[in-house]
Amino acid sequence: MSSEEYQISIIEDRFNPLLERREVKIEVASKSTPKRDLLRKAVASSLKVPTECVYVRSCLSSFGTNISVCRVHVYKDPERGKKLEPKHVQLRNLSREERAQVLSSQSAPKSSEKK
């Protein structure tokens, strides 16, 4: 599914000065529930920010509709996002291939430590 199939409309957009990020609530119309990595790219292109600065926190779909309501955090600096976002959210926002690489690299040192 390409990002062109998503129709994104912003419901709420506010700036959190304490955490130095934008907290955006969006409504996404698509044929199915959007995948986080593709949605992340689509939101980044629509907001004109780098993909590394965007994190999809949640995406809720109602039964029987093609509309999902998603919460997205947008940081000015990618390093700030890596510090503040939990690791599980960072992993969820990666593609399947990238996620598998990160998890395999994390599990390899742990198995050698046990020996």
C-alpha positions as CSV (number, residue, x, y, z in Angstrom):
1,M,0.0,0.0,0.0
2,S,1.5,3.3,-1.0
3,S,1.3,6.6,0.9
4,E,-0.9,8.1,-1.9
5,E,-3.8,5.9,-0.8
6,Y,-3.9,7.7,2.6
7,Q,-6.1,10.8,2.9
8,I,-4.8,12.6,5.9
9,S,-6.6,15.4,7.7
10,I,-5.4,17.2,10.8
11,I,-7.9,17.2,13.7
12,E,-5.7,18.8,16.3
13,D,-2.2,20.3,16.2
14,R,-0.5,21.7,19.3
15,F,3.0,22.5,20.3
16,N,4.4,21.1,23.7
17,P,7.1,23.6,24.7
18,L,8.3,21.5,27.6
19,L,9.1,18.5,25.4
20,E,9.9,20.5,22.3
21,R,7.5,18.6,20.0
22,R,4.3,18.9,18.1
23,E,1.5,16.6,19.2
24,V,-0.7,16.1,16.2
25,K,-4.0,14.2,16.1
26,I,-4.9,13.1,12.5
27,E,-7.7,11.3,10.8
28,V,-6.6,8.9,8.1
29,A,-9.0,7.5,5.5
30,S,-7.7,4.3,3.8
31,K,-8.9,1.0,2.6
32,S,-7.5,-0.8,5.6
33,T,-5.8,0.1,8.9
34,P,-2.7,1.9,7.9
35,K,0.7,0.4,8.6
36,R,2.8,2.6,11.0
37,D,5.9,2.8,8.9
38,L,4.0,3.8,5.8
39,L,1.8,6.2,7.8
40,R,4.9,7.7,9.3
41,K,6.3,8.5,5.8
42,A,3.0,9.9,4.6
43,V,2.7,12.2,7.6
44,A,6.3,13.3,7.3
45,S,5.8,14.2,3.6
46,S,2.5,16.0,4.3
47,L,4.0,18.0,7.2
48,K,7.2,18.6,5.3
49,V,9.5,17.2,8.0
50,P,12.1,14.4,8.0
51,T,10.8,10.9,8.6
52,E,13.2,10.4,11.5
53,C,11.4,13.2,13.4
54,V,7.9,11.6,13.2
55,Y,6.6,8.9,15.6
56,V,3.1,7.4,15.3
57,R,2.0,6.8,18.9
58,S,-1.4,5.2,18.4
59,C,-3.7,4.4,15.6
60,L,-7.3,3.4,16.4
61,S,-9.8,2.2,13.8
62,S,-13.5,1.9,14.4
63,F,-15.3,-1.3,13.3
64,G,-17.0,-1.0,9.9
65,T,-15.4,2.3,8.9
66,N,-12.3,3.1,6.8
67,I,-11.2,6.0,9.1
68,S,-8.5,5.7,11.7
69,V,-7.7,8.3,14.3
70,C,-3.9,8.5,15.0
71,R,-1.8,10.4,17.5
72,V,1.6,11.5,16.1
73,H,4.6,13.2,17.8
74,V,6.8,15.4,15.6
75,Y,10.2,16.5,16.9
76,K,12.4,19.3,15.4
77,D,15.5,17.2,16.1
78,P,15.7,13.4,15.5
79,E,18.0,12.9,18.5
80,R,15.4,14.5,20.8
81,G,12.8,12.0,19.6
82,K,15.1,9.1,20.2
83,K,15.7,10.3,23.8
84,L,12.0,10.9,24.6
85,E,10.1,8.2,22.8
86,P,10.0,4.7,24.5
87,K,12.0,2.0,22.7
88,H,8.9,0.0,21.9
89,V,7.4,3.0,20.1
90,Q,10.6,3.5,18.1
91,L,10.6,-0.2,17.1
92,R,6.9,-0.1,16.1
93,N,7.7,2.8,13.7
94,L,10.3,0.8,11.8
95,S,9.6,-1.4,8.8
96,R,9.5,-5.2,9.3
97,E,12.9,-5.6,7.9
98,E,14.5,-2.9,10.0
99,R,12.7,-4.1,13.1
100,A,14.1,-7.7,12.5
101,Q,17.6,-6.4,12.1
102,V,17.4,-4.3,15.3
103,L,16.0,-7.2,17.3
104,S,18.5,-9.7,16.0
105,S,21.4,-7.4,16.8
106,Q,20.0,-6.8,20.3
107,S,19.4,-10.5,21.0
108,A,22.9,-11.7,19.8
109,P,24.9,-10.1,22.6
110,K,22.5,-11.3,25.2
111,S,22.9,-14.9,24.2
112,S,26.7,-14.6,24.3
113,E,26.6,-13.1,27.8
114,K,24.7,-16.1,29.2
115,K,27.5,-18.5,28.2
